Amino acid sequence: MTESRIQNYRQIRLGVDYYPEHWEESMWEEDAALMRKSGVAVVRVGEFAWSRMEPREGEFDFAWLDRAIDLFGRTGIDVVIGTPTHTPPRWLTDKYPDVLPVMSNGAVYQPGVRGHRCFNSRSLRKFGERIIGKLAQRYASHPAVIGWQTDNEFSMLDSQSAQAAEDFRDWVYRKYGTLENLNREWGTVVWSGEYSDWSEVTPPLGGSPYQNPSFLLDFARFQWDTVADFQTGQIAAIRKYCPEHFITHNFHSYPQRLDLYQIGAELDFASFDYYPNTSPGKAATSPYSGALSLDATRGVKRQNFWIMEQLGGSPGAWMPMWRMPQPGYIRAYAWQAIARGADTVVHFRWRSAPIGAEQFWHGLIDHSNVPGRRLDEFAGMSTEVRRLAPMLEGTSVDAHVAILMSHEQLEALRIQKQTDNFDYYENIKEYHRALTKLGIVCDVIDWRQPLEGYRVVIAPHLYLLDDEAAERLSRFASGGGTLLLTARTGVKNMASVCVMQPLPGLLSDCAGVKVREYDPLGSDIVRLDTEDGEQFACSQWADILDPEPSGRTEVLARYGGHVWFAGEAAVTRHRFGRGETYYLGTHPEEHYLRSLLLQISRERGIGHIEGLPAGVQVSVRSGEGGAYLFVLNLGREPRRVRLGGSYAEAAHGEGLLNGTNPAGEIELEPYGVEIFRT
């Protein structure tokens, strides 16, 4: 990667999403001037404007976009162009109907909203890459254009068009080679599902949840490959003319069934569209769900990222409007993103739209076009960001704890839900929330990534497992790491076929336990008794554990109460080589997870703070020039924060935002933020 591309996206700054095609051109110059005055450093344009760029097949009109980009360039604002394939124009879908996806019930996903494009469509690829090539060639040397966003918010469409069916059949053939292999690997003998001819291999028509789980998982993998290949074509069209420009994509709304890691592989960096929930009813959970989303985005490339859409006002379009962000909310959540590794934060949108379906997805300026409180807050933060950018640029988040996330596990457990209260991503949320409440910085990474540099790795629900993953995790633990495994580990091989060996299967030696029997608890609550006499609640699942007889496996908690398996081992710690493996055979309540993770963090020398108030988060960005501790109150009430634990000696001097002295307690107003150099 060239140095110029790196410099184009590693700057700490703020921006907005702007749609010049939505506004009278007479408004553009005033908008650009006010943007510059408010501290806007970058705008994203173009991702929904295909019909304006190519109003009829082969008839291109970029003059309007030239004028808009030229204006931003003269104003000193950089431009990111979104490729417009998320919204194919009506001339394209009318003349080339293969562009439109076909749903599992046979209905065609019609134009009129957005996202009406089948990733397998050859017409979409042809005309999409043509318009992208025209854009890239035209703006390759424009001094204001610094980068590109592919499409918009990729997701799983489950398109079952004729082309998707043909491509899926080819994909299956390349993977398995013969029908004999396919029938064996998928176990199609069940319910007389065996294939006798390749023409019989189709997508899962009808979408029944009772279809073969191996087949359904492979159909998801096929779609991941399809979207990745679709994006590869776009990247090639851009790179041909713009080798010095960065390329990113704006992921959204986790959990995504789409494999973020596969889509992110070719990108220079990942981006995220961040809309923390403004509802008072979500005030207790939204800061933590958001923290996980930000850490997951950082984990896509294991490096800093962008926010391509940040909350600028109350969302509302196809759902009722949310509450308007309170004073300080926009600033606090933008700083939260920066604290967790975002460099540039682009707000959606500059002004609320008077037209279209997103009229009530509010921007920084209301329909009245009168600048008000939200734009003032943005402008105030822009001043802060410009002041601190020279210190923060080049810094990143350095974590010693990782949570492994796998889209294969997510999809396999979606296909076969284990109990009525078992959710893969929600359980990851609970582990991550427990860490965040302890002030522990955590990476969320692909489960197949290298583990060097981490002291603790949490690997929830490795339902699918193979030798490579099991060996890598075992090597991490035996080499001195702390590995935490959970129930529903090692249940199946990667073809989604149950293994015929005691659980946790390939990780049994590493875990030092075997599952004698299990009970799917669902929503039922069971008591969990620790060896030192404390009692907690657990639910979802109960693995009844037999520790290995060597004496290296310690029982930390047992099931209590009046269940038939009371007294049996539920949580264990196994000394394994130079490290250790914890096995949680159930899903404990958050208080237990926090106490366990606190104990582990103390033993492993991991930075933490005990007693963080609700809604308060800390994070550290560090680089050659030093480290910076962010303390954020993401709640609606004032909080007092004592920088105890590992951070007590780290912070010194005055806060960089407000001049706060960290000695003793820090008083943070609702949505208050402070940053200390350590």
Buried (B, 14 or more C-beta within 10 A) or exposed (E): EEEEBEEBBBBBBBBBBBBBBBBEEEEBEEBBEBBBEBBBBBBBBBBBBBBBBBEEEEEBEBEBBEEBBBBBBEBEBBBBBBBBBBBBBEBBBEEBEBBBBBBBEEEBBEBEEBBBBBBBBEBBBEBBBBBBBBBBBBBBEBEBBBBBBBBBBBBBBBBBBEBBBEBBBEBBBEEBEEBEEBBBBBBBEEEEBBBEEEEEBBBBEEEEEEBBBBBBBBBBBBBBBBBBEBBEBBBEBBBEBBEBBBBBBBBBEBBBBBBBBBBBBBBBBBBBBBBBBBEEEBBEEBBBBBBBBBBBBBBBBBBBBBBBBBBBBBBBEEEEBBBEBBEBBBBBBBBBBBBBBBBBBBBBBBBBBEEEEBEBBBBBBBEEEEBEBBBEBBBBBBEBBBEBBEBBBBBBBEBBBBBBBBBBBBBBBBBBEBBEBBBBBEBBBBBBBBBBBBBBBBBBBBBEBEBEEBBBBBBBBBBBBBEEBBEBBBBBBBEEBBBBBBBBBBBBBBBBBEBEEEBBBBBBBBBBBBBBEBBBBEEBEBBBBBEEEEEBBBBBBBBBBBBBEEEEBBBBBBBBEEBEBEEBBBBBBBBBBEBBBBBBBBBBBBEBBBBBBBEBBEEBEBBBBBEBBBBBBBBBBBBEEEBBBBBBBBBBEEBEBBBBBBBEEBBEEEBBBBEBEBEEEBBBBBBBBBBBBB
